[in-house]
Amino acid sequence: MPRTVNPHKHMARRDEFIDAGRRLIQTRGYEQFSVEDLLTEVGASKGAFYHYFGSKQALLQAIVDRLVESGLAVVAQVVDDPGLNAVEKLHAYFRTIAAFKSGQREFLLQLMKVWFSDDNAIVREKLRHEQVTRATPHLATIIRQGIAEGAFTLADPEQMARVVLALILDTGDDAGELFMKRQAGEIDFATVQRRFETYQLALERLLGVAPGTFKLIDEVMLRTWFD
């Protein structure tokens, strides 16, 4: 008779590996811990680990997936807020993302050291596709509201949401690379500011609003990460 798997216990055990992996990334760095270190942290066998994850890189993907899922749950509250107009929602959307990342700063600093390596190119692309799939409905909702309010001058909210999201994701990827260059002393703060201003202008033109309508990231948050 085949063994019955308790789905709740199965998920809880998988979550233990994810939580432990995140702790090890934040305290040691991804490259510095081994699967054996993870097994010691969790109190599990190697077979148990490979039952849930095919590799250490698969664990990394699961950790990042969890991070994205948590971020999307936070911004969903902004999208569903009936007291905000569309422009206010986009402002709040950007502020919420920035605040969420700021709250994960120590972990993200360690993650960035490995995230942009060639070894993780496939993982990054999979994650990007997942983000587009899951976040497009959020932005489409805001864009539809903006069209109805007369704030945005465009058509086809769903397709435009994908375009806007692609711009936002590219901004995030670029921000990570800018941070690494800034840490290495290869660029100055003014260069970072100009890059964000360019993305902000592109977003405003996409949505057909006046320059200065949006603020992708405020001065305080920008200096927290890049100054």
C-alpha positions as CSV (number, residue, x, y, z in Angstrom):
1,M,0.0,0.0,0.0
2,P,1.6,3.3,-1.0
3,R,2.5,5.7,1.7
4,T,0.2,8.7,2.1
5,V,1.9,12.1,2.2
6,N,0.5,14.7,4.5
7,P,0.6,17.8,2.2
8,H,0.7,20.3,5.2
9,K,3.7,18.5,6.8
10,H,5.3,18.2,3.4
11,M,5.0,21.9,2.8
12,A,6.1,22.8,6.3
13,R,9.3,20.7,5.9
14,R,10.0,22.3,2.6
15,D,9.5,25.7,4.2
16,E,12.1,24.8,6.9
17,F,14.7,24.3,4.2
18,I,13.8,27.6,2.6
19,D,13.9,29.5,5.9
20,A,17.2,28.0,6.8
21,G,18.6,28.7,3.3
22,R,17.6,32.3,3.6
23,R,19.3,32.6,7.1
24,L,22.5,31.1,5.8
25,I,22.5,33.5,2.8
26,Q,22.1,36.5,5.0
27,T,24.6,35.4,7.6
28,R,27.3,33.7,5.5
29,G,26.5,34.4,1.8
30,Y,25.2,32.0,-0.8
31,E,28.6,30.9,-2.0
32,Q,29.9,30.3,1.5
33,F,27.5,27.7,2.7
34,S,27.2,24.2,1.6
35,V,24.3,21.7,1.4
36,E,25.9,20.0,4.4
37,D,25.7,23.3,6.4
38,L,22.0,23.5,5.4
39,L,21.4,20.0,6.6
40,T,23.0,20.7,9.9
41,E,20.8,23.9,10.3
42,V,17.6,22.0,9.5
43,G,18.5,18.7,11.2
44,A,17.9,16.6,8.1
45,S,19.5,14.1,5.8
46,K,20.8,14.7,2.3
47,G,18.1,12.6,0.9
48,A,15.5,14.8,2.6
49,F,17.0,17.9,0.9
50,Y,17.0,16.3,-2.6
51,H,13.5,15.2,-2.0
52,Y,12.4,18.8,-2.1
53,F,15.2,20.5,-4.2
54,G,17.2,19.1,-7.1
55,S,20.2,21.4,-6.3
56,K,21.4,24.3,-4.2
57,Q,20.4,26.5,-7.1
58,A,16.9,25.2,-7.0
59,L,16.8,26.1,-3.3
60,L,17.9,29.7,-4.2
61,Q,15.1,29.9,-6.7
62,A,12.6,28.8,-4.1
63,I,13.9,31.4,-1.7
64,V,13.6,34.2,-4.3
65,D,10.1,32.9,-5.3
66,R,9.1,33.2,-1.6
67,L,10.4,36.8,-1.5
68,V,8.5,37.7,-4.7
69,E,5.3,36.1,-3.4
70,S,5.6,38.1,-0.1
71,G,6.2,41.3,-2.1
72,L,3.2,40.7,-4.3
73,A,0.9,40.1,-1.3
74,V,2.0,43.5,0.1
75,V,1.4,45.5,-3.1
76,A,-2.0,43.8,-3.6
77,Q,-3.2,45.8,-0.6
78,V,-2.4,49.0,-2.5
79,V,-4.2,47.8,-5.7
80,D,-7.3,47.0,-3.7
81,D,-7.4,50.2,-1.7
82,P,-10.7,52.0,-2.7
83,G,-9.6,55.3,-1.2
84,L,-6.8,55.9,-3.8
85,N,-7.1,57.1,-7.4
86,A,-4.9,55.5,-10.1
87,V,-2.0,58.0,-9.9
88,E,-2.0,57.7,-6.1
89,K,-2.0,53.9,-6.4
90,L,1.0,53.9,-8.7
91,H,2.9,56.2,-6.3
92,A,1.9,53.9,-3.4
93,Y,2.9,50.8,-5.5
94,F,6.4,52.1,-6.0
95,R,6.8,53.3,-2.4
96,T,5.6,49.9,-1.1
97,I,8.0,48.0,-3.2
98,A,10.9,50.3,-2.1
99,A,9.9,49.9,1.5
100,F,9.6,46.1,1.2
101,K,13.0,45.9,-0.3
102,S,14.4,48.2,2.4
103,G,13.0,45.9,5.0
104,Q,14.9,43.0,3.4
105,R,18.1,45.0,2.9
106,E,20.6,42.7,4.6
107,F,19.3,39.6,2.8
108,L,19.2,41.4,-0.6
109,L,22.8,42.7,-0.2
110,Q,24.0,39.1,0.1
111,L,21.6,37.9,-2.6
112,M,22.9,40.5,-5.1
113,K,26.5,39.1,-4.8
114,V,25.4,35.9,-6.6
115,W,22.1,36.9,-8.3
116,F,23.7,38.5,-11.3
117,S,26.2,35.8,-12.0
118,D,26.0,33.9,-15.3
119,D,25.2,30.7,-13.4
120,N,21.9,32.1,-12.3
121,A,20.8,33.5,-15.7
122,I,18.2,30.8,-16.2
123,V,16.8,31.3,-12.7
124,R,16.6,35.0,-13.3
125,E,14.7,34.5,-16.5
126,K,12.3,32.1,-14.9
127,L,11.7,34.5,-12.1
128,R,11.1,37.4,-14.5
129,H,8.5,35.4,-16.4
130,E,6.8,34.5,-13.1
131,Q,6.7,38.1,-12.0
132,V,5.2,39.2,-15.3
133,T,2.5,36.5,-15.1
134,R,1.6,37.4,-11.5
135,A,2.1,41.2,-11.4
136,T,0.5,42.1,-14.7
137,P,-3.1,41.8,-13.3
138,H,-2.2,44.3,-10.5
139,L,-0.9,46.9,-12.9
140,A,-3.7,46.3,-15.4
141,T,-6.2,47.0,-12.7
142,I,-4.5,50.3,-11.9
143,I,-4.2,51.3,-15.5
144,R,-7.9,50.5,-16.2
145,Q,-8.8,52.7,-13.3
146,G,-6.5,55.5,-14.6
147,I,-8.2,55.3,-18.0
148,A,-11.6,55.5,-16.5
149,E,-10.5,58.5,-14.4
150,G,-9.0,60.2,-17.4
151,A,-5.5,60.2,-15.9
152,F,-3.9,57.8,-18.4
153,T,-4.2,58.3,-22.2
154,L,-3.8,54.9,-23.6
155,A,-5.7,51.8,-24.7
156,D,-5.4,48.0,-24.1
157,P,-4.7,48.0,-20.3
158,E,-3.6,44.4,-20.2
159,Q,-0.9,44.8,-22.9
160,M,0.2,48.1,-21.6
161,A,0.5,46.6,-18.1
162,R,3.0,44.1,-19.5
163,V,5.0,46.9,-21.1
164,V,5.0,49.0,-17.9
165,L,5.9,45.9,-15.8
166,A,8.8,45.2,-18.2
167,L,10.1,48.7,-17.6
168,I,9.7,48.3,-13.8
169,L,11.5,45.0,-13.8
170,D,14.3,46.4,-15.9
171,T,14.6,49.3,-13.5
172,G,15.0,46.8,-10.7
173,D,17.6,44.7,-12.5
174,D,19.5,47.9,-13.4
175,A,19.3,49.1,-9.8
176,G,21.0,45.9,-8.6
177,E,23.8,46.4,-11.1
178,L,24.1,50.1,-10.3
179,F,24.4,49.2,-6.6
180,M,27.2,46.8,-7.2
181,K,29.0,49.4,-9.4
182,R,28.5,52.1,-6.7
183,Q,29.9,49.8,-4.0
184,A,32.9,49.2,-6.2
185,G,33.4,53.0,-6.7
186,E,32.9,52.7,-10.5
187,I,30.0,55.3,-10.6
188,D,29.0,58.3,-8.6
189,F,25.6,59.1,-7.0
190,A,24.7,61.6,-9.7
191,T,24.9,58.9,-12.3
192,V,22.5,56.7,-10.3
193,Q,20.1,59.7,-10.0
194,R,20.1,60.3,-13.7
195,R,19.5,56.6,-14.5
196,F,16.4,56.6,-12.3
197,E,15.2,59.9,-13.7
198,T,15.4,58.3,-17.2
199,Y,13.3,55.3,-16.2
200,Q,10.8,57.7,-14.5
201,L,10.5,59.8,-17.6
202,A,10.0,56.7,-19.8
203,L,7.2,55.5,-17.5
204,E,5.4,58.9,-17.6
205,R,5.6,58.9,-21.4
206,L,4.2,55.3,-21.6
207,L,1.2,56.3,-19.5
208,G,0.7,59.7,-21.2
209,V,1.1,61.8,-18.1
210,A,3.0,65.1,-17.4
211,P,6.7,64.9,-16.4
212,G,7.1,64.8,-12.6
213,T,3.8,63.0,-12.1
214,F,5.5,59.9,-10.7
215,K,8.5,59.2,-8.4
216,L,9.9,55.8,-8.9
217,I,12.1,56.2,-5.7
218,D,12.3,59.1,-3.3
219,E,15.5,60.9,-2.4
220,V,15.8,59.4,1.1
221,M,15.4,55.8,-0.2
222,L,17.8,56.4,-3.1
223,R,20.5,57.7,-0.7
224,T,19.8,54.8,1.7
225,W,20.9,52.4,-1.0
226,F,23.4,54.4,-3.1
227,D,24.9,57.2,-1.1
